[in-house]
Every structure is written in structure tokens, then in C-alpha cells.
Amino acid sequence: MDVVWTLLFVAAMGAMWWGATRLEPHYSSKDGRRFMCTAQEIIEGELAGRPRETRVIVMTDGALHCSQKRMMRRSGSLWAIVGKSPAPPRKLDVYLLRELADGREAGGQMAVRIPRKSRVVPILDGILANRGVTPGLTAPETA
């Protein structure tokens, strides 16, 4: 009987671990200007590292202030939305961001994953429309 309980315990722990890896952390304020999501850096057209929990603040000019926790410190920088994935994963929208340095787009890129039903999606789509980018099209020079 002890073997059965041990196997049930191990199976329950495995199911909880699997469920925890499948969760997408997301929070958004009531106005949708501050939110938390997962983001992954893009280096030379390839996803680099693992998705990290990212805090984002939408600035009044349409720039995004993103901060990620690395080790024990949180570092932040400004990013601009340059595109939206035409074929995102199920129930998610993926936005492509490019790092801003002195008001100009720099070389760093990041993919931000947001649940499709989030109150943030209309705000980010509005920023894309103001920049003249049609949602659903990839950003130039990223294909």
C-alpha cells in the first residue's frame, strides 16, 4: 500500500509541475497602461534564453518601459512596438518590440506574449495603428 501512495504522490507532484510550466503570468491595471507578461529576447532573428516575467508601462508617447528581473536586480529600458505576429500561439498575441536608445530604434529586439482577452491588447493595437503598422503584418526587416 505504501508503494501506491508514493506513486500517487509522485504523480501529483509531476502534474503540479507540468501545470506550473504551462501558466502564462499576466496582470494588467484597470486602464491597461501597466501590465505584467512574459517576454523573450531575440538575437540575430532567433529567440534567446527563456521567457522572462516582464513588467511593462505604456508611456504617453507610445513607448514601452520594460523591466526584467535578472538575478536579484531589475533593469529597465525603453522599447517601441514595431509589429504583431500574424500567426501567434493559441489564445495569445505576440508583439515585436525594438529597443530605443536616445529616441531612436537600436538593435535589440524582444517578443512580448499577451493573452488575447487582455485589456492591454486594444491599447497596443492602437499604438501600432498610430505608427502606421497594420496589426497582423510583420515588422520590416524581421522576416
N, C-alpha and C positions, 0 to 999 in steps of 0.2 A: 504494500500500500504506500510505503514511503517513496518508492520509485514513481508511482503515478502522480503524487503531489509535487515531487521535484520536477517532473516533466511538465506539469501544468504551470508551475511557477516559471520555468524557463520559457515556455510558450507565451505566457502573459507578458513577460519582460520583453521578449522579441517583438510581440505585437505593439507594445507601447513604444519601443524604439523605432519601429517602422512608421508608426503614426506620427511620431515627433519629427522625423525627417521629411515627411510629406507636407507639413504645415507651412503656409506662407505667412509670416508675420506681417500684419498690416494694421495701421491705426491712422485715422485722419481726423483733423479738427472739424468742427461743425461747418466752418466756412470753406474747408478744403484747401487752405493755404499752407497748412503744416501737415506732414504725414510721415509715416514710417513704412518702409518697404524693403525688399531685397534688391540689391544691385550687384553687378559683376563687371569688373573692368575688362576692356577689350584692348589687346595689344597686338598690333600688326594683323588686324582682322580676325583674330582668334580670341575666344573667351579665356581669360587668365584667372587662375585661382578658383576659389569657391565663391558662391554668392554670399554677400555680407549684409547684415542688417544695416540699413542706411536711414538716417533722419534727413528730411528734405523740408526746406522752407521756400515757398514761392515768393520771390521779391516782386515789388510793384512794377518793375520794368520787364518782367517775364523771365529773368534769370532765376536759376535754382541754386540755393545754397545747400550743398550736400555735405553731411559729415558722417564718417565711418569710424568705427572703433577698431583700432589696430593695437594689439597687445593691451595695454592699460590706458592708452591715450586716445582721445578722439580728435581727428583732424578734419578740417572743413575747407571747402573750396567752392568757387562759383562755376556753374555749368549752364549751357544753353541747350534747349531741345532742338534737335536737327532732323528727327524723323520718328516714324512709328512703324512697327513691324507689320507687314501685310499678312503674315501667317503666324500669329502668336500661338502659344500653347492654349489648351482648352481653359476657359474661364479667366484668362489673364490677358492684359495688354502689355506690350513691351515697347518702351520708348528708348530711342538712342539719344544720348547726351554727349556733347563735346565740351571739354574744359575751356574755361575763359581765363585769359591772362591779360591784364590791363585792358579789359573791354573787348578783346579780340579772341577769336577761337584759336585755341592751342591744339597740340597733338593728341592729348588724352581723350579717350572715349569710354563710355560706360553704358551698359544696358540696364534699365530700371524696369522691374516687374511689378505690376499693379493689378489687383483684382478688377475685373471688368465692371463690377457693380459698385465700385468705389465712387465717392463724391468728388474724388480728385480727377477722374478721367475727363469730365467736361472742361475743367479748368486747363488741363494740359493740352487738350484738343483745341481750345480757344487760343492758347499761346502759339500752337503750330499754325493755326489759321492766320493769326496776326503776322507771323513770319513769312507767310506765303507758301507754306508747305502743305500739300494735301495729305491728310491722315490716310495711312494705308500705303503710301509710297515710301520707298527707302530714301535715305538722305543721299545727296550726291557724293560720289567718291567712296561709298561704303559697300557697294555691292560685291 
